[in-house]
Amino acid sequence: MNYLQLFTQLNSLSIEKNTSSTLPDSKITVEWRQFTSSKESMTIPCSTKEPLCHSLGRFADSLVEENQEFSYPIFLPAKGKTYKRAILLLHGLNEHSWQKYWTWAHFLCQKNDVPVILFPISFHMNRAPEIWTNPRTVFSQMKETEHQQHELSDFTTYLNYALSMRLIDDPLRFFTSGQQSALDIIKLATQLKEGEIANFEKETTTDFFAYSIGAFLSQILMIANPNHLFERSRFFLFCGGALFCDMHGVSKHILNSDAFESIREFYINEVPEEIKKETPLGKFLRSNALGEAFFSMISSDKNNQMRYDAFEKVSKRLYIVSLTKDCVIPPSGIKAAMCMEQHIGKIRYEELDFPYSYTHEIPFPHDAKPEWHPAINRAFEEVFSKAAAFLL
């Protein structure tokens, strides 16, 4: 079965529901596991910028119950078996559905006979209130905002409105959400290592298939490497790996122009000043391993030696695939971030291009014209065969 056929089949099933299900013509089962987010993520100090509340949920982030108690799906190669390895699949920014990732997880699980865990980033997927993606609510709020401001900023859509407004209200949320996500992944990887999760033995190793902003998050974990937890982990980055300053997140699927400019201004210009002035946030970023790692991924002149040393150490366990026409995380930004000149021959890196219309957000379009179907199937097979072989 090719990629597009499998995509159609998997998305016709009720995998989204919190039930165990065996996939057709396969031994693979999908199970959902409960998770409680780390309380430590609530201790980040505020910035000097006064945070606001947006009408799409007028409450503190810490009170979003869906973000604290949630479930995540695991693709298991066979029911009843135990494993000593897991592949953690990390998604992109501003995503609300696992739909496009079912096929990705299925391929890696079947090819490598290894469980694939699809873990949601903070305030994404099923960790966000339904009100943020309810069309009636969002469109109503967009009209109200347009009435107050006369017009919405460029690229504002139903898809990116909630996240854009939240980041305009308080750009620090980009960091706090990432910090919470990183702490949750650390907790999950520790549970796997201790054999505390069903189907996994003690000393289970966690490898990563990380896409888009998930790659950025995995790089922060590479650099911080808390408690040497990821000392043996392998990292396959797809459409990701650039420094924050080289990302271009303005997209109808990701952020509107005001939100992107807001977080660029905050992290490239304001945060360095907070560190310089030793504000509570500045001190936190300088004294916290994840904060330091995050800061090193902002621009080339921030904590660059820390970044160089970390990527040197992990270079043999790292494989990056970029796409030529990726405008969100371009190949040039990835090469700069990974210090390719210093790491020539060490980090495995490939830049691919496909003979059909694709974007960063949709590298394998499932609704393309029929004449492009063979090329799309080949492209998917090429990328994921590389990933499976590297993570084997």
N, C-alpha and C positions, 0 to 999 in steps of 0.2 A: 504494500500500500504506500503510495507516495505522500508527500507532505500535505498537499491540498485535500486529498481524500481523507487523510487522517484528521486534519483540522476540522473538516465538516463532520466527521463521525464523532470526535470527542466533544465538539460544541453542541451536539444534539443530545448529549447525555445530561444528567442532573448532578454533575460533579460539584457544582457550587453549593449544594446542600450539605449540611454537616452530618453526612452519613457515610458509611463504608460502602464502596462499590468496586466490583471487579470489571475491568474493561473488556469489551468484546474481543474474541479471538486472541486472548492474551491471558497470562497468569498475573499480570500486573493488577494490583489493587490500590485504590486511593482511599486513605484514611485521614480523618481530621483529628488533630490533637489540640488540647487546650493549653493556653499560655497566659501567665500573669506577668505583666511588664515590671521591670526593675524599679523599685522605689527611689533608687539613687539618682535617677534621671530628673527627679523633681527638685534637686538642690542647686541648680544652676542660677547664679545671681543675675539680676536684671541688668540691661544695658542702661546707659544714660538717656536713651531715647524712651519717651513715655509710651508704653504699649497701649493700643486701643482695642476695643472689642468690635467685631463686625456683626451685623445683624443676622448673618447666617450662623446663629448659635452664640448668644451673648453670655458666655460663661468662660471661665478659665480653662486653658488646655488640660490642666490636671484633672478637671471634672468630666472630661469626655470618656465615659465609661467604655465605649467600644474600643478605645485606644489602649486601655489598661488590661481588660480581660477579653481575649479573642482566641480564635482557633486558626491553625495553619494546616494546609494539606501536605501529605507525604505520599509520593508514588513509591510503592513497595514492589520489587520484582516478583515476589511470591509471598503468599500468606503463610504465617507461622515460622518463617526463617528468621535468624538473627544475623546481624552484619557488624563489621568493624570499620566501615567507611560510610560516609554520607556526602552527597553533593548538595550544597546549599545554593539555591537559585535566587538571585536578587534582581528585582525588577527596576523599571525606570521611574522618573519623577512624574507625579500627578496621574497615577494609574489607579483605576477603580475596579478593574475586573481582571481575573486570571485568564480570561479567554484566550489571548494569543500565546500564553505560556504553557497551556496543557500539552501542546504538541512538542514543545521544547523539552519539557520534563519527561514526557513519554519516550522520546528518542534516547535521551541520556540514560534513563532507567533501563530500558530494554537492551541498549547496546552494551552497557557496562555492567549490567546485573548488580547495580548499586542503587539504594534508595535515594530519591531526589526530594528534598524539602523545599517547598516554596514558601519563603518567609516574608510577611508583609512589613514594609517600612512604616514607621510611625505615621499615623493619620492618613494612611493609604489603604487601598483594597478594602477589606472588611474591618479595618481599624478606624474608619471615618463614619460620622453620623450620616444617615441616609438623606438628611435634609440638604447636605452639600451636593448631592447628585440628583436630587428630585427635580425634574424638568420644570414643573409648575412653580416651585419655590424659587429656583435659580432664575428663571426668566422674569419672574415678578420682581426679584431683587435687582436684576440688571436694569429693568425699566426705571426703578426708583433711583438707582445710582445715576443713570443717564439723565434723569430729570434734574437731579441735584447738581450734576457736574456739566450738564449740557451735552456731553458726549463721553463715551467710554474710550479708553486708550486703544491704540492699535493692537490688533490680534485678540481682542477680548471676545471670548466665545462662551457658550454654555459649559463647555468641557473644562476650561481653565479658570473660570470666574472665581470659584470658591478659594482655591489655593492662591490665586493672584491677590485677592482682597485681603486674605489673612497675612500674606507677606508684606503687602503695602502697610497694613495696620502695624505690624511689628516684624521687621526683617530678621530679628534674632531667632524667630521660629525656624528658619532654615537650619541653624545650628542646633537648637534644642531638640528638634525632631530627629536630626541625624545623630545627636548624642544619645537620645533614648533608643534609637534603632541599634546603634553600636553596642550599647549595654545589653540590650535584649539578645543580640547575636552572641555576645560573650557568654551570657547566661545559658543560651541554648547549646553552644559548643561545649560548655562546661558540663551540662547535663548529659550530653552525648558521651563525653569522655569518662564520666563517672558511671555510665551504664544506667542512668536514671530514666531513660525513655524506652518504652517498649519496642522490641525488635532490634535494639542496639546493645552491643556488648561493651564492657569496660575498655577504655583506651581507644574508643572510636575516633578516627581522624575525620575532620571536616574539611572538605575541599569546596571551592567556589566556582560557580558559573555566574558571572556578574555582568549585567547589562546596564549601560547608560549611567544614571546616578548611582545605581547599585555598584558599579565599578569604582566610582569615587569613594563610596562608603567602604568597599573592600580594601582600597588603597590606604585609607586611614587606619583600618585594622592591621594591615601589613606593617605600617610604620610604628604603631603603638605596640603591637604584639603583646597584649596584657598577659602576664603570668606565663609567657612563652607558649601560649595556647595554640598559636598558628605556626609553630616552628616547622611542622612537616606538611602544612597545607599547600595545595596547589591552587593557583588562581588563573582562570581563563576569563579574560575581559573581552567583551564584545560591544562595539560602539561606545567605548568608554575608556577613560584613563587620563584625560586632560586635567590641567590645573583649572581651578574655578575661573580665573581671569581669561581663559581661552575658550570657555563655554559660551554658547549663544542660545539661551533658553527661550527666546521669544518664538512662540509657536501656538497655533490654535489648540494644540493638544497639551501644552505645558504651561506657559505663563504669558500674560499680556506684557506689553512693552513697559508700562509703568512699574509693574512688579519686578521685572528683571532688572531695570535700572535702579530700583530701590535697593535690592539686595547687592548689586554690584557696588553702588556707592557706600553701602554700610560696611561690607567686608573688605573692600579694597582700600577705602579711605578712612572710615570712622573707626573700625576695629583696631587698626594699628595705633591710632591715637589713644584708644582706651588702654591698650597695652603700655604705651609710652607714659600715660598719666597714672598708671597703676590703679585704675578704677576696679571695683569688685569684679566686673567681667574680665578686665584685662589681667588681673591677678589669677583668676580662675584658669584662663587660657594658658597662662605661663606655668601653672603648677599642676595641671591635669594632663596625663599622658595623651588622652584622646583629644583634648583641646590643643595641645602642642602639635599633634599629628594633623589635625584639621587646619591649623594655621599654616603649616608647611605646604598644604595643598591649595592655598589661596593664590599665590603668585610666585614667580621664580626667585624673588629675593627674600622670601619668608622661610626661615628655618631650613634653608636649602641643604645644608650638610646632613641634617637629620634625614631628609628625603633621599639624598644620594646614598647614604649608608644603608638605609632600609632596602632600597631597590637593588643595591649591589648584593645584599645578603639573600634576597628572595629571587634573584634573577633566573636561576635554573628551575624555579618552580612557577614561572610566570609565562603566559602566552597571551598575546594581544592581537585581536583582529579588528581592524577599522574598515570603514567604507569610504571610498573616494568622494562620493557625493553627500556625505554626512555633513550637514550645515550646523547641527547642534553641538556635536563634539567632533570637530574636524581632525583629520590625521595629523596635521601640523601641530595642533595642541597636545596631542597624545605623545608625539615624539619629543616635544619640549619637556613635558612633565616627567617622562621616563628617562630623561638624560641619555637619549639614544647614542649620542656621540661617545659618551663614556662607556656605554654598555653594548657597543656593536659586537655581535656574535654571542652575547650572553643572554639577553632577553629575546625570546622568540616573538617576532612581530611581523604581521602581514597586513598589507592594504589591499582590499579586494574591491572590485567594481562589478556590478551586474548589468546585463544588457536589457534592463527594463526600468520603468519609472519606480523608484523607491525613495523612501525618506528615512531619517534616523528613527522616527517613531514607528514606521511600518516598513521594515526591511524585506518582509516576505508577504506582500499584499494578497489576501485571499479572495479579493473581489476584482482582480485584474481581468483584462480581456483574455479569452481562451487561448489566443495565439502565444501569450506569454506564460502560460501554465508550465510547459516543460522547463523553461529557463528558471522559473521560480522554484520548482521542485529541485532542480540541480543546485541552485544557490543555497537552499536550505540544507541539502545533503552535504554540500561542501563545507559549510561553516560548522555544522554539528558533528560531522565525522572528524574534523580537526579537534573539536572540543572533547569528544568522547575518547579519542586516541590519547590526547594529552592527560585527561583525567582518569584514565584506566589504571 
